């Protein structure tokens, strides 16, 4: 039986819940799990103060209820699975190296910040800083996948080093800012200043976009590697059309203030 944590008391301030990760709760009884310490504002709390605990952790944790004020679930996790049946708070899966997180709702800011492996799927929308570097650091996502079926906020993939981020809807401003490598796919519209400061890496959009003047047009072609990425995303449930899968893309190189080795690929709708 998997472990189910049902929220019975809504936090009035964000609840720090990095202890909610499969490897940290494995082998514990429900009473032991209820007694695991959490940080609640400037006070100490326990899982049982906010969640009803049922079952044991066999590698999967299910979180039921509105957890939009519960932060850092799955932070640093290396294996197993977390399913959140509702909204999730900030820093979900931050620094995770393996395993899977699925959110059946919306996710807050800093989703998958600085993760290096595993997969995070959000069926709704995500906040700002998806897969980004934390403030004061330079390295964002270094591996793994983040799949958001809805829209995302500003600075998606900031400082990204490798891996895949896919947004099924629109993304905000500064998508891929300071990107060094990796791939960001946005099936909707890009915000302003996409790719600012990027050195390498690939940003893809299926919609027209206004780019910075430090990007220059290179060519139009059908990238084989992109077709494989888009087919993978279609298999994961994103609404990739045949036109997006097989169409021509206009390649823009930049950012000219850096190495001009990054690329933005925009679907050619002409």
N, C-alpha and C positions, 0 to 999 in steps of 0.2 A: 504493500500500500504506500502511495506517495504521501508526502507531508503536505497538509493543507493549513494555511494560515488565513483565518477569516478576520478581517478588521472589525472590531466591536466598539472601539472608541476612536473617534477622529482626532488626530493631534491638532492643537491650536497653533503650534509652531512646528517647523519642519523637524521630523524625527530622523536621526542618523541611524540607518539600519544596515550598515555594511556587514553585520553578522549574518544577515539572511543570504546565504550562499550554500550550495549543496555540500561542499567539502567541509564547511564549518559546523554543520548540523548533523552530519552522518553519524549513525550509531547511538544517537541520543534518544531517550524516552521523551514523551510529550511533556512531562514535568520538568525534565532537564532543559528542554528547549524553551519552555515558558520562563525559566529563570535566567536565560542568556541576557547579558547586559546590552543596553542600547544607550545612546546619548540623546537626551531630550532637552533642547535648549542648553541651559547651564546645569541641568540635573541629570542624574543617572536614572535609568528606567530599565524595565525588563520586557522581553517580547510579550509575556502574558499580560502586561498592563494594557496592551493595545490589540492583541490578536488572540483569538481562540485557536488553540493548537490541536490538530487531529492527525493521527497517523504517525509514521516515522519516515525519515528521509532515506529513500532508496536511490538517491541520485536525482530526484525530481521534487521541486517545491512548487505548489500552487498558492498564489496569493489572491484572495477574493475581497472585493470591496474597492472603494475609492482611495487609492494609495498615492494620490497626487501630492500629499505632504510627507510622504515617506521617501527619504533620500538614500542614495548610495546602495540600493539593493543590488546584489551581484557584483559589487565592486571587487576587482581583483580575482574573480572566480576563474578556475582553471578547467573545470569539467562539470558535467551534469546539465540540468535544465531548470529554468525558472519560467513559469507561466503566470502572468499577471492578468487576472480577469477583471479589468477595469483600467483606470488611468494610473500612471507611475510618476514619481517625482524626479527631482534633479539628480544628475550624476549616476543614472542607472547604468550598470555595467562599466563604470569608469575603470580603466586599467585592466579589464578582463583579458585573460590569455587563452581561454578555451571554453567550451561548452556552448549553450544556447539560451537566449532569453527571448521570450515572446510576450508582447504587450497587446492585449485585446482592447485597445483604447488609445489614448494619447500619452505622450511622454514629455517630460519637462526638459529644461535646459541641460546642456553638457551631456547628452546621450552618448555613451560609448567613448567618452573623452580618453584619449591616449591608450585605447585598447590595442592589443597586439595579436589577438586571435579570437576565434569563435564567431558566432553570428548573433546579431540582435535584429529582431523583426518587430516593427510597430505597425499595427493595422490602421491607426488613425494618424494624427499629426504629431510633429515633434517641435520643440522649442528652438532657441538659438544654440549655436555652437555644437551641432551634431558632429561627433568624431573629431573634435578640435583639440588643440593644445591648451592646457590650463594656463591661466594668466601667470606670467613670469617664466614660462618654459617655452621651448621652441618646437618640440616634437608632438605632433598630433597622432592620429592613427598610424600604427606601424604594421598592421595586418588584420585579417578577419574581414567580416562583412557587416554593414549596417543597412538594413532595408526598411525604408519608411514608405508606406503606401499612400499617405496623404501629403500635406505640405510641411516644409521645414522653415525655420527662421534664418537669421543672419549667420554668416561665417561658417557655413557647412564645410567641413574638411580643412579648417584653418591649420596650417603647419603639417599637413598630411605627408606621411613618408611612404606608405604603400597600403595595399588593401583596396576594398571596394565600398563605396557609399552610393546608394541608389535612392532617389526621391521620386515617388510616383506622381506627385503634384508639382507645385512651384517651390522654389527656394528663395531665400531673402538676399540681401546685399552681401557682397564680399565672399561669394561662394569660391572656395579654393584659394583663399588669400594665403600668401606665403607657402604655397604647396611645393613640395620637393619631388614627390613621386606619388603613384597610385592613380586611381580612377574614380571620378565623381560623375554619375549619370543622373540627369534631371529630365524627366519626361515632360514636365511643364515648363514654366518660364523661369529664367534666371533674373535675379535682381541686379542692381547697379554694381559696377566695379568688380565684375567677375574676374577671378584669376589675378588680382592685383598682387604684384610681387612674386608670382609663381616662377620657379626656376625650371622645373620639369613637371611631368605628370600630364594627365588628360582629363578635361572637363567636357562633358557631352550634354547637349540639349536638343530636344525634338522641336523646339520653338525658336523663332527669330529672337535675337538679343542685341542690345546696344552695348558694344564693347569699348574698352578703353582705347585711346588713340595710340597706345604703346603696343598694340597687337596689329600685325599685318597679315593680309590675306596671302595664303600660300598656294592652295589648289582645291579642287573638288574631286572626291574619289569615294570608293566604297571600301572602307577598312574591314578586312577579314576578321581581325581580332575583335573589333567592336561587334560584329555579327554574333560571335560566340558569346560575348558578355551579355548582349541583349537577349539571346535565346535562353541563357541561364536565368536572367531576371524574369522572363516570361514563365519559365517553369516554376519560379518562386511565387507567381501570382500577380506580378505587376502587369499593367495593361499595355504591353508592348505590341504595336500594330505591325502588320506585314510591311507597310511603307517605311516604318522606322527600322525594321530589321534588315531590309534589303536596299534601302534608299542610299542616295549619294549624300555625302556630308562635306560641307565647306570647312576647310581647315584654316585656322588662324593661329599664327605663332606668336609667342610672347612669354613673359612680359619683357618688353624691350629695355626696361630699367634693370633687368637682371640678365639672365643668360639667353633669353629668347628661345629656349629649348622646350618650353611647355607648349601645350596645344589646347585649343578650344574647337570642338567639332560641333557645327550647327547643321541640322538636317536641311538639305536643299529642297525648299518647297516651290521653287520656280518651275 
